[in-house]
Amino acid sequence: MMITRIFADDHGESHFSDNEVPLTSIVPAEGLPPMGMSPPIASTQVRFLVGSAALIAHDWHPAPARQFVVFSEGSLEVEVSDGQRRRFSQGAIVFLEDTRGKGHKDHVVNDDQLLLVLIPVTDEVNIECLAANSTEASSQGAEAELRTETLPP
């Protein structure tokens, strides 16, 4: 499963990285067949953000917390300070970790309403370690890659 990470380097500049999170075939509940499941990831709460993309598309800003953002509805174009831009839409998972430095800038793609699932995580969560421990590629990773689009600067 592909997750895009937005992080700040030692100079406070933000960047994208793509991280493959391993999935293991597990029976999630009695009576269901095995399905791909990620390792457990500790979170502190879950919140839902609903509103127009124009409400959050403003100037440069750092992430308010280290958190996963799951795009349930709508699209945003996100720019990082190294000049790269990517468009995220329904089904995309982004891990925001640029809580210091210049941050990132959101751009409106269309007038559709956003429905984002915000999942802040504990300081112990390290998305790179999850990705580094990946032992098998997931067919779902290819599907997730289709949900993000790299845009020219």
N, C-alpha and C positions, 0 to 999 in steps of 0.2 A: 504494500500500500504506500503510495507516494505522498509525502508531506513536504510542502515548501516551507522552509525556515527563513525568517527575516531576522537578521542579527546585526549587532554593532561590533566593529573591530576595535582594536586598542586605541584608535584615533577618533572613535565616535562616528565613523562613517558606516552606513548601513548597506547590507548586501543580501542577495538571495542565495540559498543553497537548496538542492533537492535531496531529500533523505528518504530512502526506502525503509519502511518499518516492517519487520518480519511478521508474518502471519503463520500461525500454527493451526493445523486441522484439529478442532475440538468440538465435541458435542455441547452446544451452549445451553440446552435444556432437555429434560427427559422427553423422549418422543420425537426429537428433531434429529436430522442427519448431521454429520460433522460439517463444520464450516470454518473458514479462515478467521482466526481471532488474534488480535494483537496481544502483546504482553500487557498486564495491568499497568495503568499509569495513574499515579496519585493526583487527585485534583482537590481543590478547596471548595468549589461551588460550581454551579452551572447557572448561566443567565442567558436570556434571549433578548436580542436587540432587534427591534422592528422600526423601520422608518425609511425615509427617502435617502438615497445615496448622497444627495446634495447636502444633507445635514452633517455628514461626516467628512465630506470632501473639502478640506480646507488646507491651510498651510502645513508645513513640515511639523511633525509631532512624534515624540517617542511613544511606544506602546505603554498603556497605563499599568500593565502587569505582564509577566511571562504567561502566555495563554495560547490555547488552541482556538482558532476561529474556524467554524464549520459553516460553509455557505449553503443554507437551505433554500433560499430564494434570492434572486437578483444577482447583479454583477458589479464589480469594482475593478478599476485599474489601479494598481499600486506601483509607486515609483520609489526606489531606494536611492540613497545619496550617491552611489557610484554611477548613476545615470540609467540603470536598467529599469524597464517597466514590464509588468506582467498583468494580464487580465485574469481575474478569478471569478468563477460563476458556480452555479448550483453543483454541489458535490465536492467542491475543492476543500482541502484542509490546509490551513496555514498555521504555522507555529510562530507567534510573535515573541521575539526575544530582544528587540531593540529598545530596551527600557531606558537607555541613556544615549547621549550623543544627539545627532541631528534627527534621527528617527526616519520616518517614511512619510509619503504624501499620497493621499487617496484622490482619485479622479473619477468623476461621474462618467458612466458608460451609457446609461439610458435613464428613463424616468421610472423604471420598475422599482417597486418597493423592495427593500432588503429585509431578509430574515436571517440573522446570524446567530449561531449558538456559540457563546463565549465560555471557555472552560479554563479558568486560571489554574495553574499547577504549582506544586510546592517547589522550593529551591532545589530539591534533590533530583528533579526530573531533568534528564539529559537526553534530548532527542538524538544527538549524534551517537551516543552509546547504544540506543535502541537500534539505530540504523547499522552501526558497525557490527552488531551481533547478528545481523541477518544471515541466515544460512541458506535460504532458498528464495528465489525470485517469485513474486506473486503475480498471477495473471491480473489481479485487481490493480496492480501498479500501472499497467498500461492503460487501463480505463481511467485512472485518476490523472494521468498525464494529459489525456484528452480534455480535461476540464480546466487546464491552465494553458495560457498562451503567452509566449515570450514576445514582447513588443520592442520595436526599435526605440532608442533614446530620443 
